[in-house]
Structure formats: structure tokens, C-alpha cells
Amino acid sequence: MHKYSTDSSEQKTIPFFIAVVAIAASFLISKIFDYFGFVPPWWLSLPVDTMGLYGAFYWLFDHVIWKWKWIHVLRISHIPNLSGKWHGSVRSVKTDNKPVNAPSEVSIEITIKQTWTEILIIANTAQSKSHSISGNLVVTDDKILSYEYINEPVAGSTETMHAHRGTAYLIPDIALTNLTGEYYSGRDRQSIGQIVVKKK
């Protein structure tokens, strides 16, 4: 997985509030220990100090909490959860509007692995497979996921297929059950296409 950028300011503000919670939790735990006269061993004091708690809380928010529905209802996070498997089709044409040599429309499966700060988009067809290497998620108005990918042909694919870089963008619907968008593969392949997938 790799980092992705976003136009939401939450990735700057939320860590501050996580730090506040970590400080409060560390203070509360120390008071509880004092009340019961408990002196924690060194191996226990490290995980419950402020930095240890901050790391734990940050990991929980990054991997778990940001996905909770009420987090989005309260607009604490604006970043949509697009993780999962998506199935559909991709229709390809050359940039000069000539059909590509491979079938112009093929089935595609897109797997998105996502946390609050990282993402990985993997796309598989009968002819090739690709994975993202960078990404950006616009959330202020229309939600748009754009990314750069590396595509590699699978064994037995047509002779015209070869490894290349490309860019794509996907737009989710309001229910986050459908993604539609386009891709562009540069240099000598010079092909574009439309992507339409539905969450499995």
C-alpha cells in the first residue's frame, strides 16, 4: 500500500485530537495506578505512556475507526471507504478512435485496499493486471479517486500487450456501490477507456 493525498484538511487536524485523547488517557491511567498503589513494570509502562497510546489510537483510527458510519455522519472524516472488490467492464479504444487489437470490452475486477492514509488499487482482466503506485482522493465536492498505475500483461496475452504506465480516475456514487471513470495509457499504447464497476 502507498500514501495518497487528499484535499480534506482532516489528516492535519485529526492527529491533534488523537494526541489530546492520548494525553488524557495516559493521565487517567497514571491516576488509576496511583489510586491502587500499583507500580507498573518497565515493560508495561512503555505501552501506556503518552507516545505509546498515541501510536495505538492513531493505528486504530487509521485502520478501523474512520470506517465507522457515525464518523462520516458527524463529518469527522470526509474520506469515503472504497475498500473491497469491484466487478464490471472496461471498454478500450485508441486515442485516434480506432479499436485496440485486444477485445474492446473486457471484464475487470478491481480490488481496493484502503486505510485512512494509505491505499492500493489492483485491477485484473483476462489480458493484464495492474497496481497503483500513487493516488489522490478529492472529497470536498464530487468525490474522485485518481491514481497512477503500472500494468503488466499476463502469460498468453496478445502480442500487442506489454508493460506500461497509465493514469485512471474513478467516481463513486452516493451509496458507494458503483464506480465509473476512465483510464489513459500513455506513450506507444496510446489507448483510453471507460471503466464501470459495481461493488461485489
C-alpha positions in Angstrom: 0.0 0.0 0.0 1.1 3.6 -0.6 0.1 7.0 0.8 -2.5 9.0 -1.0 -3.1 12.8 -1.0 -6.5 14.4 -0.3 -7.9 17.9 -0.4 -9.5 17.3 3.1 -7.7 19.0 6.0 -8.7 16.2 8.4 -5.3 14.4 8.0 -3.8 17.5 9.6 -6.4 18.2 12.3 -7.4 14.7 13.5 -3.9 13.7 14.7 -4.0 16.7 17.0 -7.2 15.4 18.6 -5.8 11.9 18.8 -2.8 13.4 20.7 -5.2 15.1 23.1 -7.0 11.8 23.8 -3.7 10.0 24.3 -2.6 12.6 26.9 -5.9 12.4 28.7 -5.8 8.6 28.6 -2.2 8.5 29.9 -3.1 10.9 32.7 -6.2 8.8 33.7 -4.2 5.5 33.7 -1.5 7.0 35.9 -4.1 8.2 38.4 -5.7 4.8 38.4 -2.3 3.2 39.1 -1.6 5.7 41.9 -5.1 5.1 43.5 -4.4 1.4 43.7 -0.8 1.8 44.6 0.3 -0.1 41.6 3.8 0.4 40.2 3.9 -1.0 36.6 7.0 -2.9 35.5 9.0 -1.2 32.8 7.6 -3.4 30.0 4.1 -2.2 30.9 4.8 1.4 31.5 6.0 2.0 27.9 2.8 0.9 26.1 0.7 3.1 28.4 2.7 6.3 28.2 1.5 9.1 26.0 3.5 8.2 22.9 2.6 4.6 23.2 -1.1 5.4 23.5 -0.9 7.9 20.6 0.6 5.3 18.4 -2.2 2.8 19.3 -5.0 5.3 19.0 -3.6 6.5 15.6 -3.4 3.0 14.3 -7.0 2.3 15.4 -8.3 5.4 13.7 -6.3 4.8 10.6 -7.4 1.1 10.2 -10.7 0.8 12.0 -12.5 3.9 13.4 -12.5 6.0 10.3 -14.7 3.4 8.6 -17.5 3.7 11.1 -20.7 5.1 9.7 -21.2 7.7 12.5 -17.7 9.1 11.9 -19.0 10.2 8.5 -22.4 11.2 9.7 -20.8 13.6 12.1 -18.5 14.7 9.3 -15.4 13.9 11.4 -14.0 12.2 8.3 -14.9 13.1 4.7 -12.8 10.3 3.1 -15.1 7.6 1.7 -14.3 3.9 2.4 -13.8 2.4 -1.1 -12.1 -0.8 0.1 -13.5 -4.1 -1.3 -13.9 -6.0 -4.6 -15.5 -4.3 -7.6 -16.6 -6.2 -10.7 -17.6 -4.8 -14.1 -16.1 -4.0 -17.5 -13.7 -1.7 -19.2 -14.1 -0.5 -22.8 -10.9 0.4 -24.6 -10.2 2.5 -27.8 -7.1 4.0 -29.3 -6.6 7.8 -28.9 -7.2 8.1 -32.7 -10.6 6.4 -32.1 -9.5 3.1 -33.6 -10.3 0.0 -31.7 -7.5 -1.7 -29.9 -6.3 -5.1 -31.1 -7.5 -6.8 -28.0 -11.2 -7.2 -27.4 -12.6 -3.6 -27.0 -14.7 -4.5 -23.9 -13.5 -7.0 -21.3 -14.5 -7.9 -17.8 -12.4 -6.4 -15.0 -12.1 -7.0 -11.2 -10.8 -4.1 -9.1 -9.6 -4.7 -5.6 -9.2 -1.7 -3.4 -7.3 -1.9 -0.1 -7.6 1.3 1.9 -7.0 2.8 5.3 -7.4 6.4 6.3 -4.0 7.3 5.0 -3.0 4.5 2.5 -4.5 2.8 -0.5 -3.7 0.2 -3.1 -5.8 -0.3 -6.3 -5.3 -3.7 -8.0 -7.1 -4.3 -11.4 -7.2 -7.7 -13.1 -8.5 -8.7 -16.6 -8.0 -11.7 -18.7 -5.2 -9.9 -20.5 -3.3 -8.0 -17.8 -3.0 -7.0 -14.2 -2.1 -3.6 -12.8 -1.5 -1.9 -9.4 -1.4 1.7 -8.3 1.8 3.5 -7.3 0.3 6.9 -6.3 -3.1 8.3 -5.7 -5.3 11.3 -4.9 -8.7 11.5 -3.4 -10.8 14.6 -3.9 -13.7 14.8 -1.3 -14.8 18.5 -1.0 -17.3 18.5 -3.9 -17.7 15.4 -6.1 -15.6 12.5 -4.8 -13.0 11.5 -7.3 -10.2 8.9 -6.9 -7.4 9.4 -9.3 -4.2 7.3 -9.5 -1.2 6.3 -11.5 -0.7 2.6 -12.1 1.7 0.1 -13.7 0.1 -2.5 -16.0 1.7 -5.9 -16.9 0.4 -8.4 -19.4 -0.3 -12.0 -18.2 1.1 -15.1 -19.8 -0.8 -15.9 -23.0 -2.0 -12.3 -23.7 -1.9 -10.9 -27.2 1.4 -9.7 -28.7 0.3 -6.1 -28.6 0.1 -6.2 -24.8 3.2 -5.1 -22.9 4.1 -3.4 -19.6 3.2 0.3 -19.4 2.3 3.1 -17.0 -1.1 4.8 -17.1 -3.5 7.0 -15.1 -7.1 6.5 -14.2 -9.9 8.1 -12.2 -12.9 6.6 -10.6 -16.1 8.4 -9.3 -18.2 6.7 -6.7 -21.9 7.1 -6.5 -23.6 8.4 -3.3 -24.2 4.9 -1.9 -20.5 3.9 -2.6 -21.8 0.8 -4.6 -20.7 1.8 -8.1 -17.6 3.3 -9.6 -17.4 4.9 -13.1 -14.4 6.5 -14.7 -11.8 6.4 -17.4 -8.2 5.4 -17.8 -5.4 6.6 -20.1 -2.3 4.6 -21.0 0.5 6.8 -22.4 3.4 6.5 -24.8 3.2 3.9 -27.5 -0.1 2.2 -26.4 -2.0 5.4 -26.6 -5.3 3.9 -25.5 -8.1 5.3 -23.4 -11.2 3.6 -22.0 -14.2 3.7 -19.8 -14.4 1.8 -16.5 -17.7 0.7 -15.0 -17.7 -1.5 -11.9 -20.1 -2.5 -9.1 -19.1 -3.5 -5.6 -19.4 -7.2 -5.0 
